[in-house]
Amino acid sequence: MNLKTESLFQFSSLTIILLLLAFYGGTYLLSLLIKKDKETTSGFMVAGHGVGFGMGAASMTATWIWAASFYAAATSGYKYGVSGPIHYGFWGALMILFIYPFGMRFRELAPDGHTLGELIHARHGSSSQLILAISNLMGSLISLMVNFTAAGALVSVLSPLSFQTGVMIAGIGVLSYTLTSGFRASVFTDFAQLVALMAIGIVIIPAVLFAMGGPQVMVDGLANLTLEQQDFFSSEAFFQQGAPYFVAVLAYAIGNQTITQRLFAIDKTKIKQTFITATVGYAGIVIGLGMIGLMALTIGIEPLDGNMNNLIPQMVSTYLHPVFIALFFILVIGSLSSTADSDLSALSTIMMADVYGKNIAKGRVKPKTMMLVGRSTMIIATAAGLIFASFKLDILVMLVFVGALWGAIVFPVIASVFWNRVTNAAFTSAVIIGLLLFCVVRFELLPMTGFTALFFEILASVGAAVVIGLMVFGFLGRKIGMVAAAITLVLMLIFATGFLRQYMVLLASLTAYGASTIACIIVSLMGDEHFDFALINQRVGDYDKKAKASTSELS
């Protein structure tokens, strides 16, 4: 079998430029179809809270599938064998499903809200809200950089054009259509991008399989795998990939504005079916992409230059006709663009609502100024994303911190919308303590042996109980959730102590959950707050209506 692992297929510079212009030009023209002469702040931030089922499910799926999903899913299949794609795709899909019951609570408390930060500001005040806002600003900016970096890398691999050229074209292309109508443009173009992504994925994945010889070749190649890679219930795959990813995406579902923005945008009566559909769509696409990594493993392909990110381009380039390679190129560009435009919309909404609306204008907003803040944020964020992406910075440390911050806020956020005893001090101290202890474990600032390791394993056991308890609580209610948490805690204390220290990433992530939960409960019980949740609806509203009301009062 002649495997072209020495180099990848390359298009001419002109061909790549034409493909990019066709994609971004078409996307821009689509965005013009929904452009309004006078865009409202609510329309720009959450599409007027009226996004329907089809658009909502497509946008949710397309946003959740970003450039990293392609490469990470394939890497998981290549490293961990038959269970790898499942551990990446299934857990990510489950987290889409997980968020909707809590999203219903967010919408119940703040039906005219735009960000989770607004709700937390109404519940606790500025300090807790700014923790959410800062974590989201960091997370969305990092995501923007990752997607622009992926575009640059793809262009440089498949054409003679430079990395920087690919980054610039992607950044300007995404900004061009998102700047017109904000979130409305993001949702509308997500629908078209997902249709293309699904159609191309359905063609490319089977095409690679049959071009390499069909299912039988893949089945025969399973004999070349290690016993762990052949095992569908591999413990190594679960503890190294599945469990850490499960914990991480749970935090992402609660903490990331691109997700909560859609919760506030989708028609309240359509949230359940929208998120169930997005769950199935994400799982199908991403597990399928992970299978390409498994195919490469079974036939013995080595990643070009030792870089796992080359696996999918390498398989496509090795086995498919240039037409299919061009389709693959559009597929990846579409996936990263759908997430990048969501990041721009999220960043602009945070600056409009959380920073300007709540902390600068103090609720007395001017819609024109608010729109200017939003569009200026998009331009500045794109420029920052282009600059940092062009430097090819190592963003792993930043991602670690943002992931820890999101993990530390999960329990305080959910408790704040269900339990009236949670105080601002409890929220803030819980996040800080969770983040600090996460850093101690993740960077091994103390030797993870003896009593120290046991202490953190106990905290992590609490964290695991919190994760399972919250998930069960969301779907089955408080009593069953508490029973599930108690059972999980007992099992973790029996089996995880003395064992979990072998998996530092998982130990650190669960520590953030456990420590923040304990701190939040203790500090809340020390206070005497009994919050009236009806106040949230009074404090969070439509900025256009507020501006009109203020004008009427003045006249």
C-alpha positions in Angstrom: 0.0 0.0 0.0 1.5 3.3 -1.1 0.9 5.8 1.8 1.7 9.4 0.9 3.0 10.2 4.4 6.0 12.2 3.1 3.9 15.3 2.2 0.3 16.4 2.0 -1.5 17.4 -1.1 -1.4 21.2 -1.8 -3.7 23.4 -3.8 -2.3 26.5 -5.6 -2.5 29.8 -3.8 -5.1 31.0 -6.2 -7.4 28.0 -5.6 -7.2 28.4 -1.8 -7.9 32.2 -2.1 -10.9 31.5 -4.3 -12.3 28.8 -1.9 -11.9 31.3 1.0 -13.5 34.1 -0.9 -16.4 31.9 -2.0 -17.0 30.7 1.6 -16.7 34.1 3.3 -18.3 36.0 0.5 -21.3 33.7 0.5 -21.6 33.9 4.3 -21.5 37.7 4.1 -24.2 37.8 1.5 -26.3 35.5 3.7 -25.9 37.9 6.6 -27.1 40.8 4.5 -30.5 39.0 4.1 -31.2 39.5 7.8 -29.6 42.9 8.2 -32.0 45.5 9.7 -31.8 49.3 9.0 -32.0 49.9 12.7 -30.7 47.0 14.9 -31.9 46.9 18.5 -29.6 46.0 21.3 -31.8 42.9 22.1 -31.6 41.8 18.5 -27.9 42.3 18.3 -27.2 40.4 21.5 -29.9 37.6 21.6 -31.9 37.9 18.4 -34.9 39.3 20.3 -35.2 36.0 22.4 -37.1 34.4 19.6 -34.8 32.0 17.8 -36.8 29.0 16.6 -36.1 25.3 17.0 -34.3 24.6 13.7 -32.0 27.6 13.8 -31.4 27.1 17.5 -30.4 23.5 17.2 -28.2 24.2 14.2 -26.5 27.1 15.9 -25.9 25.2 19.1 -24.4 22.2 17.2 -22.2 24.3 15.0 -20.9 26.4 17.9 -20.0 23.4 20.0 -18.1 21.9 17.0 -15.0 24.0 16.7 -11.7 23.5 14.9 -10.2 21.7 17.9 -13.1 19.2 17.8 -11.8 17.8 14.5 -8.2 17.3 15.6 -8.9 16.3 19.2 -11.5 13.7 18.2 -9.2 12.1 15.7 -6.3 12.2 18.2 -8.5 10.5 20.8 -9.3 7.7 18.3 -5.6 7.3 17.4 -4.3 7.3 21.0 -7.0 5.3 22.7 -8.4 3.0 20.0 -12.0 1.9 19.7 -13.3 3.8 22.7 -11.5 7.0 21.9 -14.1 8.6 19.6 -16.8 7.8 22.1 -15.0 9.4 25.0 -14.6 12.6 23.1 -17.9 12.8 21.2 -20.3 11.3 23.8 -19.3 13.4 26.8 -19.3 16.6 24.8 -22.8 15.8 23.6 -24.0 15.0 27.1 -23.0 18.4 28.3 -25.2 20.1 25.7 -28.0 18.0 27.1 -27.0 18.8 30.7 -27.3 22.6 30.4 -30.9 22.8 29.3 -32.7 22.2 32.6 -30.6 24.9 34.3 -31.1 27.1 31.2 -34.8 26.8 31.8 -34.2 28.2 35.4 -32.1 31.0 34.0 -34.9 32.0 31.6 -37.5 31.7 34.3 -35.6 34.1 36.6 -34.6 36.6 33.9 -36.8 36.2 30.8 -35.4 39.4 29.2 -31.8 38.6 30.1 -28.8 38.5 27.7 -25.9 37.1 29.8 -25.5 34.9 32.8 -23.5 37.7 34.3 -26.6 40.0 34.3 -28.4 37.4 36.3 -25.6 37.0 38.8 -25.3 40.8 39.1 -29.0 41.0 40.0 -28.4 38.1 42.5 -25.1 39.1 44.1 -23.7 42.4 42.7 -20.7 43.5 40.8 -17.9 41.4 42.2 -19.5 38.0 41.4 -20.7 39.3 38.0 -17.2 40.5 37.1 -15.7 37.1 37.9 -18.1 35.6 35.3 -17.4 38.4 32.8 -13.6 38.1 33.1 -13.6 34.3 32.8 -15.8 34.6 29.7 -13.7 37.4 28.1 -10.6 35.3 28.6 -12.3 32.1 27.4 -13.8 33.6 24.3 -10.6 35.4 23.3 -8.6 32.2 23.7 -11.2 30.3 21.6 -11.0 33.0 19.0 -7.2 32.7 18.9 -7.4 28.9 18.6 -9.8 29.1 15.7 -7.8 31.7 13.8 -4.6 29.6 14.5 -6.3 26.5 13.1 -7.3 28.5 9.9 -3.7 29.6 9.5 -2.3 26.1 10.0 -4.8 24.6 7.5 -4.0 27.2 4.8 -0.3 26.7 5.3 -0.6 22.9 5.1 -2.8 22.7 2.0 -1.3 25.6 0.0 1.9 27.6 -0.5 0.4 30.5 1.4 1.8 31.5 4.8 0.3 30.8 8.2 -0.2 34.6 8.7 -2.1 34.9 5.5 -4.6 32.2 6.5 -5.0 33.8 9.9 -5.7 37.3 8.3 -8.3 36.0 5.8 -10.2 34.0 8.4 -10.2 36.9 10.9 -11.4 39.5 8.4 -13.9 37.1 6.9 -15.6 36.2 10.2 -15.6 39.9 11.3 -17.2 41.0 8.0 -20.5 39.2 8.5 -20.7 39.2 12.3 -20.3 42.9 12.5 -23.5 43.5 10.5 -26.1 41.9 12.8 -24.2 40.5 15.7 -25.7 37.3 17.2 -28.5 37.3 14.7 -25.9 36.9 11.9 -24.1 34.3 13.9 -27.2 32.1 14.3 -28.3 32.5 10.7 -25.0 31.6 9.2 -24.5 28.8 11.7 -27.5 27.1 10.1 -25.9 27.2 6.6 -22.5 26.2 8.0 -24.0 23.2 9.8 -25.9 22.0 6.7 -22.6 22.1 4.8 -20.7 20.5 7.6 -23.1 17.6 7.9 -23.3 17.0 4.2 -19.6 17.1 3.7 -19.0 14.9 6.8 -21.4 12.3 5.6 -19.5 12.1 2.3 -15.9 12.4 3.5 -15.9 9.9 6.4 -17.2 6.9 4.4 -15.1 8.0 1.4 -11.9 7.7 3.5 -13.0 4.3 4.9 -13.7 2.8 1.4 -10.7 4.4 -0.2 -8.4 2.7 2.3 -10.0 -0.7 1.5 -13.4 -0.8 3.3 -14.5 -1.9 6.8 -12.8 -5.3 6.5 -9.3 -3.7 6.3 -10.1 -1.7 9.4 -11.4 -4.8 11.2 -8.3 -6.7 10.2 -6.1 -3.9 11.5 -7.6 -4.1 15.0 -5.2 -7.0 15.7 -2.4 -4.5 15.6 -3.8 -2.5 18.5 -2.8 -2.9 22.1 -5.2 -4.7 24.5 -6.2 -1.3 26.0 -6.9 0.1 22.5 -9.0 -2.9 21.6 -11.0 -2.7 24.8 -14.2 -0.6 24.4 -14.3 -0.2 28.2 -10.7 0.7 28.5 -9.9 2.2 31.9 -6.9 4.0 30.5 -9.1 5.8 27.9 -11.6 6.6 30.6 -9.2 8.1 33.2 -6.9 9.8 30.7 -9.5 11.1 28.2 -13.1 10.4 29.1 -13.3 11.5 32.8 -11.2 14.7 32.5 -13.1 15.8 29.4 -16.4 15.0 31.0 -15.5 17.3 34.0 -14.1 20.0 31.7 -17.1 20.3 29.4 -19.5 20.4 32.3 -17.7 23.6 33.4 -17.7 24.8 29.8 -21.5 24.3 29.6 -22.2 26.5 32.6 -19.4 29.1 32.3 -19.2 29.9 28.6 -21.2 32.8 27.2 -21.5 31.3 23.7 -23.7 28.6 25.3 -25.7 30.7 27.8 -26.3 33.4 25.0 -28.2 30.8 23.1 -30.2 29.8 26.2 -31.4 33.4 26.4 -31.9 33.7 22.6 -34.0 30.5 21.9 -37.7 30.7 22.2 -38.4 29.5 25.8 -40.9 26.9 24.6 -38.3 25.4 22.3 -35.3 25.0 24.6 -35.8 21.3 25.5 -36.2 20.0 21.9 -33.5 22.3 20.6 -30.9 21.0 23.0 -31.8 17.4 22.7 -31.5 17.7 18.9 -28.1 19.5 19.2 -26.9 16.7 21.5 -27.6 14.0 18.9 -26.2 16.1 16.1 -23.0 16.9 17.9 -22.4 13.2 18.9 -22.9 11.9 15.4 -20.6 14.3 13.7 -17.8 14.3 16.3 -17.7 10.6 16.9 -17.6 10.2 13.1 -14.6 12.5 12.9 -12.9 10.5 15.7 -13.3 7.4 13.6 -10.8 8.8 11.1 -8.2 8.7 13.8 -9.1 5.1 14.6 -8.8 4.3 10.8 -5.3 5.7 10.8 -4.3 3.7 13.8 -5.6 0.4 12.4 -3.7 0.7 9.2 -0.5 1.9 10.8 -0.2 5.5 9.6 2.3 7.7 11.5 1.3 11.3 12.0 3.3 13.6 9.7 6.1 15.3 11.6 4.8 13.6 14.7 2.0 16.1 14.9 -1.4 14.6 15.8 -3.2 17.6 14.2 -2.0 16.4 10.8 -3.9 13.1 11.1 -7.2 14.2 9.5 -5.5 16.3 6.7 -3.1 13.4 6.1 -5.8 10.8 5.8 -7.9 13.0 3.5 -4.9 13.9 1.4 -3.7 10.3 1.2 -6.9 8.7 0.1 -9.2 11.2 -1.5 -9.5 13.1 -4.8 -8.7 16.9 -4.7 -12.4 17.7 -4.9 -13.0 15.9 -1.6 -9.9 17.6 -0.2 -11.5 21.0 -1.1 -14.7 19.9 0.6 -12.8 19.0 3.7 -11.1 22.4 3.6 -14.5 24.1 3.5 -15.7 21.8 6.3 -13.0 22.9 8.7 -13.1 26.5 7.8 -16.9 26.4 8.3 -16.6 24.8 11.7 -14.0 27.2 13.0 -15.9 30.2 11.6 -19.1 29.2 13.3 -17.3 29.1 16.6 -15.3 32.3 16.0 -18.4 34.3 15.1 -20.0 33.0 18.3 -17.0 34.1 20.3 -17.2 37.6 18.8 -21.0 37.8 19.6 -20.3 36.6 23.1 -17.5 39.1 23.7 -19.6 42.0 22.4 -22.6 41.0 24.5 -20.5 40.8 27.7 -19.0 44.2 27.1 -22.5 45.6 26.2 -24.5 44.1 29.0 -22.0 43.2 31.8 -19.5 46.0 31.5 -21.2 48.9 29.9 -24.9 48.2 30.9 -24.4 47.2 34.5 -21.1 48.8 35.6 -20.6 52.0 33.5 -24.1 53.1 32.6 -25.6 51.6 35.8 -28.7 50.5 34.0 -29.3 53.9 32.4 -28.1 52.9 28.9 -28.1 54.7 25.6 -28.9 52.0 22.9 -26.7 53.8 20.3 -23.7 53.9 22.7 -24.4 50.2 23.6 -24.3 49.2 19.9 -21.1 51.1 19.4 -19.6 49.3 22.4 -20.6 46.0 20.9 -19.3 46.6 17.4 -16.1 48.2 18.7 -15.5 45.1 20.9 -15.8 42.8 17.8 -13.2 44.8 15.9 -10.8 45.0 18.9 -11.2 41.3 19.7 -10.6 40.3 16.1 -7.4 42.4 16.0 -6.2 40.9 19.3 -7.1 37.4 18.0 -5.1 38.0 14.8 -2.1 39.3 16.7 -1.9 36.5 19.2 -2.7 33.8 16.6 0.1 35.1 14.3 2.6 34.7 17.2 1.7 31.0 17.5 1.6 31.4 21.3 1.4 28.4 23.6 -2.1 28.9 25.1 -2.2 25.7 27.2 -1.5 27.5 30.5 -4.2 30.1 29.8 -6.7 27.4 28.9 -5.9 25.5 32.1 -6.6 28.6 34.2 -9.9 29.4 32.4 -11.0 25.8 32.6 -10.3 25.9 36.4 -12.1 29.1 36.8 -15.2 27.7 35.0 -15.0 24.5 37.1 -14.8 26.6 40.3 -17.9 28.6 39.4 -20.2 25.7 38.5 -21.7 25.0 42.0 -21.8 28.7 43.1 -23.7 29.6 39.9 -26.2 26.8 40.1 -26.7 27.2 43.8 -27.2 30.9 43.4 -30.3 30.4 41.2 -31.9 27.7 43.4 -30.8 28.4 47.0 -31.7 31.7 48.6 -28.9 31.5 51.2 -26.0 31.9 48.9 -24.2 35.3 49.5 -21.9 37.4 47.4 -19.1 36.6 49.8 -19.8 32.9 49.5 -19.8 33.1 45.6 -16.5 35.1 45.5 -14.6 33.2 48.1 -15.7 29.8 46.6 -14.3 30.7 43.2 -11.0 32.0 44.6 -10.5 29.0 46.9 -11.4 26.5 44.1 -9.0 28.2 41.7 -6.1 28.3 44.2 -6.4 24.7 45.2 -6.7 23.7 41.6 -3.4 25.3 40.8 -1.7 23.6 43.8 -2.7 20.2 42.3 -2.4 20.9 38.6 1.1 22.3 38.9 2.1 20.1 41.8 3.1 23.0 44.0 3.0 20.5 46.9 4.3 16.9 46.7 1.3 14.8 45.9 2.1 12.0 48.4 0.9 10.9 51.8 -1.5 13.0 53.7 -1.4 15.9 51.2 -2.5 13.6 48.3 -5.2 12.0 50.5 -6.5 15.5 51.4 -6.9 16.4 47.7 -8.4 13.1 46.9 -11.1 13.7 49.5 -11.8 17.1 48.0 -11.9 15.5 44.5 -14.3 12.9 45.8 -16.6 15.7 46.9 -16.1 17.2 43.5 -17.2 14.0 41.8 -20.3 13.9 44.0 -21.1 17.4 43.0 -20.8 16.7 39.3 -23.0 13.6 39.4 -25.4 15.2 41.9 -25.9 18.3 39.8 -26.6 16.3 36.7 -29.2 14.1 38.4 -30.7 17.1 40.2 -31.1 18.9 36.8 -33.2 16.1 35.4 -34.8 14.3 38.3 -35.0 16.8 41.1 -33.3 17.8 44.4 -34.0 14.7 46.5 -32.8 12.1 43.9 -29.8 14.4 43.1 -28.7 14.4 46.7 -29.0 10.7 47.0 -26.9 10.3 43.8 -24.3 12.7 45.2 -24.2 10.8 48.5 -23.7 7.4 46.8 -21.0 8.9 44.5 -19.2 10.4 47.5 -19.1 7.1 49.4 -17.9 5.1 46.3 -15.2 7.7 45.6 -14.0 7.7 49.2 -13.7 3.9 49.0 -12.2 3.5 45.6 -10.5 6.8 44.6 -8.4 7.5 47.7 -4.9 6.2 47.1 -5.7 5.8 43.4 -6.8 9.2 41.9 -3.3 10.8 42.5 -2.1 8.8 39.5 -4.3 11.1 37.3 -3.3 14.6 38.1 -5.5 16.4 35.4 -8.6 14.7 36.7 -7.6 15.2 40.4 -7.1 18.9 39.8 -10.3 19.4 38.0 -12.4 17.6 40.6 -10.6 19.5 43.3 -11.8 22.8 41.9 -15.4 21.5 42.0 -15.1 20.1 45.5 -13.3 23.0 47.1 -15.6 25.7 45.7 -18.7 23.7 46.8 -17.5 23.3 50.4 -16.5 27.0 50.6 -19.8 28.2 49.1 -21.9 26.1 51.5 -19.9 27.0 54.6 -19.7 30.8 53.9 -23.4 30.9 52.9 -24.5 29.2 56.1 -22.4 31.7 58.1 -24.5 34.5 56.7 -28.2 35.4 57.2 -29.3 36.1 53.6 -32.7 35.0 52.4 -32.9 36.3 48.8 -36.2 37.0 47.0 -35.7 35.5 43.5 -38.5 37.8 42.1 -36.0 40.7 42.4 -34.0 39.2 39.5 -36.7 39.8 36.9 -37.1 43.3 38.2 -33.4 44.0 37.9 -32.7 42.4 34.5 -34.6 43.7 31.5 -34.6 44.9 27.9 -32.3 47.9 27.4 -34.3 49.3 24.5 -37.5 49.3 26.6 -35.6 50.9 29.5 -34.2 53.6 27.3 -37.6 54.4 25.9 -39.1 54.5 29.4 -36.3 56.9 30.5 -37.0 59.2 27.5 -40.7 59.2 28.2 -40.1 60.2 31.8 -37.8 63.1 30.8 -40.4 64.4 28.3 
